[in-house]
Amino acid sequence: RLKQSNIKYPLASFFHLFFRTSAILVYLLCDVISSRFIVCMVTIILLLSCDFWTVKNVSGRLLVGLRWWNQVDEDGRSHWMFESRKVSTGKKNKISAAESRLFWLGLIVCPIFWVIFVFSTIFSFNIKWLVVVIMGLVLQWANLYGYVRCKVGGKSSLRNMAKSYLSGQIFKQVCEVSRLPLLLMYCQNTL
């Protein structure tokens, strides 16, 4: 019996991780690969650009059914558009859980590496690499931000989500603290 693969788009899954991990590996192994800064910088920026385009235009649509873009109207105002594919009962449009996990794992983990690289570059006073690591952080953060907005809904603001979450947590804390005096009074009366 042949086991059916959960990956419907193996090429998109491969390239979703290939460009971003290649950029990280080239950055880490740059002294081994080439001693020329410009060659390494151009290679990393090309890999990051290919990753940005691939994730934004291909793997996001295929692996999780999300897409985002920026539209400029006639007045010159910029509008961010966020879209998610409607979930249907048909098997063709169903999103694979394995592909979804792979997509989100790659989308979240790699920007963390670039944040670490930014701090390590600043603390080691290796300023010539600062532009490269900031470029990596910006490009990967833009994709992460766009897809998180698609996932939670383009109409709702992340700030409003954070406010509602924090207000819910504060409300829970107040409820728990307000129970404390009642509990103390109960304990005093029973003793």
PyMOL commands that set and color helices and strands:
alter all, ss='L'
color gray80, all
select helices_A, chain A and resi 10-28+30-33+37-64+97-123+127-152+158-190
alter helices_A, ss='H'
color red, helices_A
select strands_A, chain A and resi 66-72+78-84
alter strands_A, ss='S'
color yellow, strands_A
deselect
rebuild
show_as cartoon
